């Protein structure tokens, strides 16, 4: 069953993960939404992250789960951006992908059944 996650990026310019090769590149709401949606629909971000680990083969493959039907919408509000992600992936995987993309620059505002 899909879940809808309401996320906020208070300072989008600073919402970047620690590794620039994995972090968000976009600045606007639409671009950030597309990048997160891609990170949920495919395993490309996971595979790039896994390849950078000391022992890639030891990484739990369950972290690479994908949801081809994931949908992310972005909304610009003055200086902050809200993202609404709808996915069947567990919250732990969503949080992992967001940490790679945005570091600590995001906040979970609400979670609801979709």
C-alpha positions as CSV (number, residue, x, y, z in Angstrom):
1,X,0.0,0.0,0.0
2,X,1.5,3.4,-1.0
3,X,2.3,6.0,1.6
4,X,2.4,9.7,1.1
5,X,5.3,11.6,2.7
6,X,5.2,15.3,3.2
7,X,8.7,16.7,3.2
8,X,10.1,20.2,3.6
9,X,13.5,21.7,2.5
10,X,13.8,24.9,4.5
11,X,16.9,26.0,2.7
12,X,17.0,24.2,-0.7
13,X,20.5,25.6,-1.5
14,X,21.9,23.9,1.6
15,X,19.9,20.6,1.2
16,X,22.8,18.7,-0.2
17,X,24.2,15.3,0.9
18,X,27.8,15.0,2.0
19,X,29.0,13.4,-1.2
20,X,28.5,15.8,-4.2
21,X,28.5,12.8,-6.6
22,X,25.3,11.6,-4.9
23,X,23.7,14.9,-3.7
24,X,20.9,16.9,-5.3
25,X,22.0,19.0,-8.2
26,X,18.8,20.9,-8.9
27,X,17.8,24.2,-7.1
28,X,14.0,24.4,-7.9
29,X,11.0,22.5,-6.7
30,X,10.5,20.6,-10.0
31,X,14.1,19.6,-10.4
32,X,14.4,18.3,-6.8
33,X,11.1,16.4,-7.2
34,X,12.4,14.7,-10.4
35,X,15.7,13.8,-8.8
36,X,14.0,12.2,-5.7
37,X,11.4,10.5,-7.9
38,X,14.2,9.0,-10.0
39,X,16.0,7.9,-6.8
40,X,12.9,6.0,-5.7
41,X,11.9,4.5,-9.1
42,X,15.4,3.2,-10.0
43,X,18.4,1.8,-8.2
44,X,20.9,4.2,-9.9
45,X,21.5,6.3,-6.8
46,X,21.7,3.2,-4.6
47,X,24.2,1.6,-7.0
48,X,26.4,4.7,-7.1
49,X,26.4,4.9,-3.3
50,X,27.0,1.1,-2.9
51,X,30.0,1.3,-5.3
52,X,31.6,3.9,-3.0
53,X,31.4,1.7,0.1
54,X,34.5,-0.1,1.4
55,X,32.9,-3.5,0.8
56,X,30.1,-3.1,-1.7
57,X,29.2,-6.8,-1.6
58,X,28.5,-6.5,2.2
59,X,25.7,-3.9,1.6
60,X,22.2,-5.2,2.2
61,X,20.7,-5.5,-1.2
62,X,17.3,-4.7,0.3
63,X,18.4,-1.1,0.5
64,X,18.3,-1.1,-3.3
65,X,14.6,-1.7,-3.5
66,X,12.7,0.4,-6.0
67,X,9.1,1.5,-6.7
68,X,8.6,2.1,-10.4
69,X,5.3,3.8,-9.6
70,X,6.7,6.3,-7.1
71,X,5.6,9.9,-7.6
72,X,7.1,13.1,-6.3
73,X,5.7,16.6,-6.6
74,X,7.5,19.7,-5.7
75,X,6.0,23.1,-4.6
76,X,7.9,26.3,-4.2
77,X,6.8,28.5,-1.2
78,X,8.8,31.7,-0.8
79,X,12.2,30.5,0.3
80,X,11.4,26.8,1.1
81,X,10.3,23.9,-1.0
82,X,7.8,21.2,-0.1
83,X,8.1,17.7,-1.7
84,X,5.2,15.2,-1.6
85,X,6.5,11.7,-2.3
86,X,4.0,8.9,-2.8
87,X,5.7,5.4,-2.7
88,X,5.2,1.9,-1.6
89,X,8.9,1.8,-0.4
90,X,9.4,1.6,3.4
91,X,10.2,4.9,5.2
92,X,13.7,3.6,6.0
93,X,14.6,3.4,2.3
94,X,13.1,6.9,1.6
95,X,15.1,8.3,4.5
96,X,18.3,6.7,3.2
97,X,17.8,8.1,-0.3
98,X,17.0,11.6,1.1
99,X,20.1,11.5,3.3
100,X,22.2,10.8,0.2
101,X,20.5,13.5,-1.8
102,X,19.9,16.2,0.8
103,X,22.0,15.3,3.9
104,X,20.3,16.8,6.9
105,X,18.6,19.6,4.9
106,X,15.1,18.1,4.9
107,X,12.3,17.6,7.4
108,X,9.5,15.0,7.4
109,X,6.3,17.0,8.1
110,X,3.6,14.3,7.8
111,X,2.9,10.8,6.7
112,X,-0.4,9.5,5.4
113,X,-1.8,6.5,3.6
114,X,-2.1,7.3,-0.1
